[in-house]
Amino acid sequence: MTCWPGGLVAALGGGPLHRHGVRPPRGSAAAAGLHRPRLADDDTAEAANLNYWALWLGALPLPQPDDAFMRDRDLSGWDPVTLLRGLARSLHLAPGYVDLYAHSLWALLIAFPWLSQAAGPLSGPLREQAGELLDGAALSARSRRELAHVHYVFDHNR
């Protein structure tokens, strides 16, 4: 059984060395990729991130006895629209968190390209929130790119 902290470190990007540009070695599991467009440098970690958020924000309907669900690279068993709602509600400028929310929203839209069309009344407020953050927030270059993608997707699917 994998421990929750270890799984969470993987879900949030690989730990402190990863945040400083030191990349972990790519294993055969990461090299295999998801059955969807590539999310980022490590599809396994990206899937774990989305699976973790699905549990945390109520998109995964059942409690999980351990963190094994985070390894589901098919991103099944949870509702993407519910996860989008939860991430959108939490997208705000908060030191240390806006990068995580921007990245998770971006990854969700990459994994489920149809999601912007299913978002309904959430589209407008999410587009506006992303635009406000892009206009005024001190964002990392990566967060700016990913948030610009979120804004673009919702702006062009009105």
N, C-alpha and C positions, 0 to 999 in steps of 0.2 A: 504494500500500500504506500502510495506517495504521500508525503506530508503536504498540508495546505500551504504553508509558507513557501515551500519549494515550487509548488505549482503556480502560486501567485507571482513569484519572481519571474517565472517563465512567461506568464500571462502579461506581465507589465513590461516586458522587454528584455529580460535576461540579466538583470541585476546591475550593480554599480559599475562594473567594468564596461558593460555594454553602453551605458549612458555616457561614458567617456570615450567612446569610439573603438573600444576593443571588442571585436566580434568573436563570438564563440565559434568553434569549428562546426562546419556544416556536416551533419550526419546524413545517412541514407534516407532517413524518414523526412527530414526537411527538404532534401533534394528532390523527393518524389513529387512534392507540390500537391495542392488541393485539386479537386475536379472542377475548379472555377478559375477565373483569372487570378494570377498571383497577387497576394495581398501586400507583401513586403518582403523583407530579407528572409524571414523564417515563417513559413505558412503554419507550422505546428504551433508556434507561439501566438500567431495571429488568431488561429482558431481557439486556442486556450483563452485568450483575452475575451473574445466574443462569447464563448461558452460561460466564462466566469460572470460577465456582465448579465447574461441571460438569467443566471441563477440569482444574482444580487438584485436585479431590478424586476424580478417577477415574471420574466418571459418563459422561464422553464417551470412547468406546472408542478413538478414533484420535488420534494426535498431530496438531496443527494447524501448518501451515507459517507462518501469520501470524494476525493477530487478526480476520480477516474473519468467522470463525464467531461472534464476539460480536454481530454485527448480526442474527443469526437471531431475528426477533421471534416466530416460531412456537414457539420453545423445543423444537425437534425435534432428534433425533440423539443424545440422551442420556437416561439412565434417572433419572426423578425420585426413585425410592425409594433408589437408590444415593446421589444427592445429599443426600437427607434424612438418611441414615445418616452421611455425612461431616460435615454441618453439626452434627448432634446430638452426635457424638463431640467436636466442637471447641467446643461451647457451654460456656463457663466464664467465670468472672469474671476478666477480664484487662483492665487499663486500655487503652482504645483499641480493643479488639476485641469486647467483649460487644455493643456497639451494632451493629456490622457483622453479627455472627452472628444477633442477634435480628431485625434487618431482613431478612436473607437468608432465614431460616426463615419469617418472616411472608410474604414475597413468594412463596416456593415454595408455601406453603399456599393463597395467593390464586390463584396460577396453576393449581394442581392441587388443587381442592377434595376430590377423592377420596383424596388421599394419606394422610390420617389413618387411613382404613380399611384401607389397604394396608401400614401401617407395622408391623403384627404386634407382636413382643415389644419393639420400640423405643418404642412408645407410652408405656408406664408410666414408664420412666426419663426420657424426654424431658419428660413432664408434671411429674414430680417435680423435675427440674433447673430447668425454667421457674418452678415454684412457689417453689423455694428462692431463685432470683435475684430474683423479685418481692418476696419477704418480706424479703430482707436487703441487696440490692445498691443502691448509689447509681446509679440509671439515669436517663437523660434521659427527659423526658416521652414523646417519640416511642417510645423503646425500651420503656418501660413499657407503653404501649398495644399495641405490636406483640407483645411477649412475653406480655401478658395474653391476646391473641388466640390465640397458639400454645397456651398453657395451656388455654384454654377449649375449643379444638377437640379436643385430645387428652383432656381431662377428660370431654367429652360424647360421645365416640365410643369409649367403653370397651366 
